[in-house]
Amino acid sequence: MFPYYLKLGALSIRANPVLSGLMVAAIAVGIGACMTIMTVRHVMSGNPIEHKNDQLYHVQVDNWNPDDPYDEPNNPPVQVTYLDAKALFNADRAFRQTTSFKTSRVVQPDGDDARPFQVQARATTADFFPMFDVPFLYGSGWDDSSDQSEERVIVIDRVLNEQLFGGENPVGEAVRLNDETYRITGVLDTWNPVPKFYDVNNNPFEDPAQLFLPFSLAVANDFDNTGNTSCWKPIPDGSGRDGFLNSECIWIQMWVELQNETAKQDYLNFLDAYVEEQKLLGRFPRPLNNHLRNPAEWMEYNEVVDSEVDVLLSLAVLFLIVCLLNTVGLLLAKAMRRAKDTSLRRALGASKSELFRQHVIEAGMIGVAGGLLGIVTTWFGLRGIENLFIEYEFIQHLVRMDWSMVMLAVALAIVSALGAALYPTWRTCNITPATHLRLQ
């Protein structure tokens, strides 16, 4: 009977093109508005490294002002000081560990006509690449010995490789950065985790760095920190770089890889012991408040998904409900126009369940059409957001509709259409045939 009901549904839609078109349009507009915001939220709330969510942890220790917590009610700083990053890293108590900060370098290409240009860089350690499953097109990252010796080595991304070497394998080649020569050890394949989970303090939706270099080298050569820096104690005048490195200023992100819950608890115990030791030296005036948060917890803790997005999503859902109420009204109008046909079918022996199935399948067809058109309206909605915030380069990462969102749009449209059809279908199935047939 299903093909027969499909045929009846198609004939009904064709017989009432205006009403059917209005219903499809109402569903499509509601789905488009809802899915536009839902798509943005889906991207913002994603976890690009979900497969290692139970192994990677961001390190937090509370070195902040004893009279004023870093964040209410009693949250520790979101970064660590150089003193703590160095001590924890040198303790080597994790399976893998990395410290990093955001910086920049000036690339000086070969050739008389080539002009220098500035790129975003990340000073980090050798474990950064295997910890975060960073893919390589050529070569690899550097090793621990390069960290220890402050070797001038770099990893560049695919785009920078295209600019400098035309996409050829540049491993072993030299590049000039700020009048210093560096050796390339590897080229990243396409890698753009959204959100940028490993550093959500510095715009979690911006592109990753175009080049990576050893953390120890950047510190030893006084590279600028272009990320966020916060201090609760003033740095002594005239102390220079050493004063900053020995201060209570937080500016470094630290992650550790721990292979199981036992290792995680052991590391937390180690952090507690470290802080207690520092307390004896006059540091860490606040009570013990150490945390290890996995990527999902870390992004939620930092509210990567802006609360305004949830408000917009709520408004979009309300708009979809309004569109569905309009669809209910249109379906009722259509049902009343077909009351005589329905009464005739009832008189000829059609059961209420058969009529119900017929009208539900027809509503499903309208829902599919509304969902397909809703995908188009969603695409236009996303383009509208992109054009509205075109000055923000990262916006392009938030307006991408993947297949899961496409399928969700169609499914939501079908469910919405079926939900809207329940009451009109119930009214239709309960029509008394004699009321209409005696008027014939």
C-alpha positions as semicolon CSV with decimal commas, in nm:
position;residue;x (nm);y (nm);z (nm)
1;M;0,000;0,000;0,000
2;F;0,292;0,234;0,056
3;P;0,347;0,307;-0,319
4;Y;-0,026;0,366;-0,351
5;Y;-0,024;0,615;-0,064
6;L;0,278;0,788;-0,220
7;K;0,079;0,823;-0,542
8;L;-0,222;0,961;-0,354
9;G;0,004;1,206;-0,171
10;A;0,159;1,327;-0,497
11;L;-0,185;1,371;-0,654
12;S;-0,306;1,565;-0,347
13;I;-0,004;1,794;-0,353
14;R;-0,049;1,853;-0,724
15;A;-0,419;1,922;-0,679
16;N;-0,346;2,193;-0,419
17;P;-0,020;2,349;-0,539
18;V;-0,063;2,682;-0,357
19;L;-0,141;2,534;-0,016
20;S;0,126;2,266;-0,058
21;G;0,382;2,524;-0,168
22;L;0,304;2,744;0,133
23;M;0,349;2,447;0,368
24;V;0,682;2,353;0,210
25;A;0,796;2,716;0,227
26;A;0,690;2,753;0,593
27;I;0,880;2,440;0,692
28;A;1,183;2,538;0,483
29;V;1,208;2,886;0,636
30;G;1,173;2,748;0,989
31;I;1,426;2,472;0,924
32;G;1,665;2,717;0,757
33;A;1,660;2,957;1,054
34;C;1,695;2,678;1,307
35;M;1,967;2,485;1,122
36;T;2,172;2,799;1,053
37;I;2,223;2,862;1,423
38;M;2,240;2,490;1,503
39;T;2,520;2,445;1,245
40;V;2,724;2,727;1,397
41;R;2,674;2,582;1,745
42;H;2,762;2,233;1,621
43;V;3,097;2,357;1,491
44;M;3,168;2,567;1,800
45;S;3,092;2,279;2,038
46;G;3,290;2,017;1,848
47;N;3,580;1,819;1,992
48;P;3,845;1,774;1,720
49;I;4,039;1,522;1,931
50;E;3,753;1,327;2,085
51;H;3,933;0,995;2,029
52;K;4,194;1,099;2,288
53;N;3,958;1,278;2,523
54;D;4,038;1,040;2,809
55;Q;4,416;1,078;2,768
56;L;4,486;1,449;2,720
57;Y;4,465;1,696;3,008
58;H;4,520;2,067;3,047
59;V;4,717;2,153;3,361
60;Q;4,591;2,414;3,607
61;V;4,764;2,519;3,930
62;D;4,646;2,808;4,145
63;N;4,930;3,056;4,200
64;W;4,693;3,355;4,210
65;N;4,623;3,639;4,454
66;P;4,523;3,504;4,799
67;D;4,264;3,780;4,837
68;D;4,110;3,762;4,492
69;P;4,058;3,439;4,291
70;Y;4,148;3,440;3,924
71;D;3,784;3,379;3,840
72;E;3,480;3,353;4,065
73;P;3,392;3,163;4,267
74;N;3,725;2,988;4,315
75;N;3,867;2,901;3,975
76;P;4,243;2,875;3,916
77;P;4,426;3,053;3,630
78;V;4,379;2,916;3,278
79;Q;4,753;2,928;3,202
80;V;5,072;2,868;3,396
81;T;5,383;3,072;3,473
82;Y;5,720;3,005;3,316
83;L;5,853;2,895;3,656
84;D;5,585;2,628;3,688
85;A;5,591;2,523;3,323
86;K;5,966;2,468;3,341
87;A;5,956;2,281;3,674
88;L;5,666;2,055;3,576
89;F;5,813;1,984;3,235
90;N;6,157;1,901;3,374
91;A;5,998;1,663;3,628
92;D;5,889;1,451;3,329
93;R;5,605;1,276;3,516
94;A;5,369;1,229;3,218
95;F;5,371;0,988;2,926
96;R;5,391;1,293;2,700
97;Q;5,387;1,662;2,786
98;T;5,406;1,991;2,605
99;T;5,429;2,360;2,689
100;S;5,358;2,628;2,433
101;F;5,279;2,991;2,370
102;K;5,178;3,206;2,077
103;T;5,440;3,417;1,903
104;S;5,526;3,544;1,554
105;R;5,821;3,550;1,315
106;V;5,919;3,740;1,003
107;V;5,990;3,508;0,709
108;Q;6,263;3,627;0,475
109;P;6,232;3,437;0,144
110;D;6,524;3,394;-0,095
111;G;6,535;3,613;-0,402
112;D;6,597;3,981;-0,465
113;D;6,230;4,050;-0,541
114;A;6,090;3,849;-0,250
115;R;5,953;4,061;0,030
116;P;5,960;3,955;0,397
117;F;5,628;3,880;0,561
118;Q;5,510;3,804;0,913
119;V;5,347;3,475;1,013
120;Q;5,185;3,345;1,328
121;A;5,408;3,096;1,509
122;R;5,384;2,864;1,808
123;A;5,675;2,795;2,041
124;T;5,627;2,442;2,168
125;T;5,800;2,114;2,249
126;A;5,861;1,793;2,056
127;D;5,566;1,605;2,208
128;F;5,315;1,857;2,070
129;F;5,289;1,673;1,738
130;P;5,233;1,312;1,855
131;M;5,015;1,424;2,149
132;F;4,767;1,604;1,926
133;D;4,793;1,366;1,626
134;V;4,920;1,642;1,399
135;P;4,943;1,503;1,041
136;F;5,260;1,549;0,836
137;L;5,291;1,584;0,460
138;Y;5,672;1,568;0,464
139;G;5,920;1,483;0,739
140;S;5,827;1,505;1,106
141;G;5,865;1,720;1,414
142;W;6,195;1,764;1,597
143;D;6,312;1,541;1,882
144;D;6,373;1,603;2,253
145;S;6,741;1,675;2,194
146;S;6,645;1,978;1,982
147;D;6,440;2,109;2,275
148;Q;6,732;2,067;2,512
149;S;6,993;2,220;2,280
150;E;6,772;2,511;2,162
151;E;6,835;2,402;1,804
152;R;6,709;2,629;1,527
153;V;6,460;2,391;1,369
154;I;6,105;2,453;1,251
155;V;5,797;2,279;1,122
156;I;5,593;2,474;0,864
157;D;5,239;2,425;0,741
158;R;5,129;2,329;0,391
159;V;5,033;2,683;0,287
160;L;5,369;2,830;0,389
161;N;5,544;2,547;0,208
162;E;5,353;2,638;-0,109
163;Q;5,466;2,999;-0,073
164;L;5,831;2,920;-0,012
165;F;5,897;2,597;-0,202
166;G;5,608;2,555;-0,443
167;G;5,481;2,252;-0,255
168;E;5,797;2,045;-0,300
169;N;5,955;1,850;-0,014
170;P;6,164;2,110;0,178
171;V;6,287;1,887;0,463
172;G;6,647;1,982;0,541
173;E;6,619;2,317;0,362
174;A;6,707;2,644;0,533
175;V;6,472;2,935;0,598
176;R;6,558;3,282;0,729
177;L;6,343;3,408;1,017
178;N;6,422;3,746;1,176
179;D;6,775;3,733;1,032
180;E;6,841;3,383;1,173
181;T;6,871;3,061;0,975
182;Y;6,646;2,766;1,063
183;R;6,634;2,410;0,930
184;I;6,300;2,259;0,829
185;T;6,228;1,917;0,982
186;G;5,872;1,872;0,855
187;V;5,569;2,009;0,674
188;L;5,219;1,974;0,819
189;D;4,943;1,829;0,610
190;T;4,609;2,010;0,624
191;W;4,532;2,050;0,996
192;N;4,280;2,293;1,130
193;P;4,111;2,172;1,451
194;V;3,797;2,372;1,526
195;P;3,780;2,477;1,804
196;K;4,157;2,518;1,857
197;F;4,132;2,310;2,174
198;Y;4,500;2,329;2,273
199;D;4,484;2,709;2,311
200;V;4,132;2,838;2,371
201;N;4,265;3,146;2,552
202;N;4,372;3,306;2,224
203;N;4,061;3,289;2,001
204;P;3,965;2,920;1,978
205;F;3,847;2,962;1,619
206;E;4,147;3,122;1,454
207;D;4,378;2,928;1,220
208;P;4,666;2,729;1,370
209;A;5,016;2,873;1,351
210;Q;5,195;2,856;1,017
211;L;5,521;2,752;1,176
212;F;5,630;2,579;1,495
213;L;5,966;2,606;1,670
214;P;6,125;2,485;1,997
215;F;5,990;2,637;2,319
216;S;6,336;2,653;2,478
217;L;6,475;2,843;2,180
218;A;6,193;3,098;2,191
219;V;6,244;3,161;2,563
220;A;6,623;3,181;2,541
221;N;6,605;3,430;2,253
222;D;6,333;3,645;2,408
223;F;6,065;3,590;2,144
224;D;5,758;3,806;2,196
225;N;5,450;3,644;2,347
226;T;5,160;3,753;2,126
227;G;4,901;3,565;2,331
228;N;4,725;3,654;2,654
229;T;4,932;3,741;2,962
230;S;4,795;3,808;3,311
231;C;4,982;3,905;3,629
232;W;4,864;3,961;3,985
233;K;5,199;4,082;4,119
234;P;5,394;4,371;3,968
235;I;5,723;4,284;3,799
236;P;6,015;4,468;3,967
237;D;6,134;4,770;3,770
238;G;6,455;4,710;3,580
239;S;6,437;4,332;3,612
240;G;6,385;4,291;3,239
241;R;6,320;3,954;3,081
242;D;6,452;3,760;3,379
243;G;6,207;3,941;3,604
244;F;5,920;3,845;3,377
245;L;6,028;3,479;3,357
246;N;6,054;3,460;3,735
247;S;5,727;3,642;3,797
248;E;5,379;3,512;3,878
249;C;5,256;3,609;3,533
250;I;5,063;3,337;3,348
251;W;5,112;3,305;2,970
252;I;5,193;2,942;2,889
253;Q;4,960;2,655;2,802
254;M;5,059;2,314;2,939
255;W;4,911;1,978;2,839
256;V;4,998;1,626;2,950
257;E;4,909;1,288;2,805
258;L;4,819;1,027;3,068
259;Q;4,725;0,679;2,953
260;N;4,475;0,578;3,224
261;E;4,292;0,693;3,537
262;T;4,570;0,568;3,764
263;A;4,824;0,780;3,577
264;K;4,589;1,079;3,603
265;Q;4,554;1,039;3,980
266;D;4,931;0,996;4,016
267;Y;4,987;1,318;3,825
268;L;4,734;1,505;4,040
269;N;4,915;1,380;4,349
270;F;5,240;1,502;4,197
271;L;5,087;1,846;4,135
272;D;4,968;1,864;4,494
273;A;5,314;1,772;4,621
274;Y;5,475;2,029;4,391
275;V;5,245;2,308;4,510
276;E;5,305;2,217;4,876
277;E;5,678;2,238;4,810
278;Q;5,636;2,579;4,646
279;K;5,432;2,701;4,942
280;L;5,739;2,646;5,161
281;L;5,924;2,884;4,927
282;G;5,662;3,156;4,970
283;R;5,462;3,091;4,653
284;F;5,106;2,966;4,597
285;P;4,932;3,156;4,878
286;R;4,590;3,012;4,791
287;P;4,459;2,671;4,908
288;L;4,531;2,365;4,694
289;N;4,326;2,401;4,377
290;N;4,489;2,192;4,105
291;H;4,295;2,055;3,809
292;L;4,343;1,830;3,507
293;R;4,071;1,884;3,247
294;N;4,031;1,683;2,928
295;P;3,962;1,867;2,598
296;A;3,583;1,845;2,629
297;E;3,588;1,968;2,989
298;W;3,842;2,238;2,905
299;M;3,634;2,384;2,622
300;E;3,319;2,376;2,834
301;Y;3,505;2,534;3,127
302;N;3,621;2,819;2,903
303;E;3,273;2,862;2,753
304;V;3,393;2,820;2,397
305;V;3,027;2,816;2,293
306;D;2,913;3,170;2,364
307;S;2,593;3,197;2,567
308;E;2,454;3,430;2,298
309;V;2,460;3,140;2,053
310;D;2,233;2,939;2,283
311;V;1,997;3,237;2,308
312;L;1,988;3,266;1,928
313;L;1,924;2,893;1,899
314;S;1,631;2,920;2,140
315;L;1,485;3,204;1,932
316;A;1,535;3,001;1,614
317;V;1,352;2,703;1,766
318;L;1,065;2,934;1,864
319;F;1,056;3,065;1,508
320;L;1,039;2,706;1,379
321;I;0,745;2,640;1,613
322;V;0,566;2,948;1,472
323;C;0,626;2,817;1,120
324;L;0,486;2,477;1,222
325;L;0,174;2,639;1,371
326;N;0,120;2,807;1,036
327;T;0,165;2,468;0,872
328;V;-0,098;2,321;1,105
329;G;-0,341;2,590;0,992
330;L;-0,268;2,522;0,626
331;L;-0,311;2,148;0,676
332;L;-0,646;2,207;0,847
333;A;-0,757;2,425;0,556
334;K;-0,650;2,155;0,314
335;A;-0,829;1,887;0,517
336;M;-1,152;2,086;0,511
337;R;-1,130;2,123;0,134
338;R;-1,090;1,747;0,102
339;A;-1,365;1,659;0,350
340;K;-1,599;1,531;0,077
341;D;-1,330;1,306;-0,071
342;T;-1,245;1,172;0,274
343;S;-1,612;1,106;0,351
344;L;-1,652;0,919;0,025
345;R;-1,352;0,696;0,103
346;R;-1,492;0,627;0,449
347;A;-1,829;0,538;0,299
348;L;-1,660;0,298;0,058
349;G;-1,498;0,112;0,347
350;A;-1,164;0,285;0,416
351;S;-1,071;0,259;0,783
352;K;-0,947;0,541;1,001
353;S;-0,603;0,377;1,020
354;E;-0,577;0,366;0,640
355;L;-0,673;0,732;0,615
356;F;-0,426;0,814;0,890
357;R;-0,142;0,639;0,706
358;Q;-0,233;0,814;0,382
359;H;-0,224;1,161;0,535
360;V;0,092;1,092;0,739
361;I;0,277;0,977;0,425
362;E;0,160;1,290;0,244
363;A;0,285;1,503;0,536
364;G;0,615;1,317;0,520
365;M;0,648;1,403;0,151
366;I;0,589;1,768;0,232
367;G;0,846;1,738;0,511
368;V;1,107;1,593;0,274
369;A;1,046;1,876;0,027
370;G;1,064;2,130;0,311
371;G;1,386;1,972;0,439
372;L;1,553;1,985;0,098
373;L;1,450;2,347;0,052
374;G;1,552;2,407;0,414
375;I;1,908;2,296;0,329
376;V;1,915;2,566;0,062
377;T;1,784;2,831;0,302
378;T;2,038;2,715;0,562
379;W;2,317;2,763;0,308
380;F;2,196;3,117;0,241
381;G;2,168;3,179;0,616
382;L;2,528;3,067;0,670
383;R;2,646;3,286;0,383
384;G;2,461;3,576;0,542
385;I;2,644;3,522;0,873
386;E;2,973;3,494;0,685
387;N;2,914;3,825;0,505
388;L;2,792;3,995;0,823
389;F;3,114;3,905;1,008
390;I;3,343;3,906;0,707
391;E;3,607;4,111;0,892
392;Y;3,672;3,811;1,119
393;E;3,886;3,558;0,933
394;F;3,782;3,272;1,161
395;I;3,412;3,304;1,069
396;Q;3,465;3,081;0,765
397;H;3,528;2,787;1,000
398;L;3,193;2,833;1,177
399;V;2,966;2,835;0,871
400;R;3,047;2,495;0,724
401;M;2,757;2,249;0,691
402;D;2,871;1,887;0,703
403;W;2,668;1,580;0,607
404;S;2,551;1,520;0,962
405;M;2,386;1,864;0,959
406;V;2,236;1,800;0,614
407;M;2,078;1,475;0,732
408;L;1,963;1,642;1,053
409;A;1,793;1,917;0,852
410;V;1,593;1,665;0,648
411;A;1,511;1,454;0,954
412;L;1,401;1,762;1,151
413;A;1,182;1,874;0,862
414;I;1,013;1,534;0,835
415;V;0,955;1,512;1,211
416;S;0,827;1,869;1,215
417;A;0,589;1,803;0,926
418;L;0,460;1,484;1,088
419;G;0,415;1,663;1,419
420;A;0,227;1,944;1,249
421;A;0,007;1,691;1,067
422;L;-0,111;1,503;1,376
423;Y;-0,401;1,727;1,471
424;P;-0,526;1,795;1,115
425;T;-0,500;1,423;1,039
426;W;-0,694;1,336;1,353
427;R;-0,965;1,583;1,253
428;T;-0,973;1,438;0,904
429;C;-0,999;1,079;1,022
430;N;-1,289;1,166;1,253
431;I;-1,504;1,330;0,988
432;T;-1,858;1,192;0,987
433;P;-1,923;1,076;0,628
434;A;-2,299;1,137;0,638
435;T;-2,249;1,507;0,717
436;H;-2,084;1,568;0,380
437;L;-2,231;1,297;0,161
438;R;-2,593;1,409;0,212
439;L;-2,497;1,742;0,059
440;Q;-2,394;1,576;-0,268
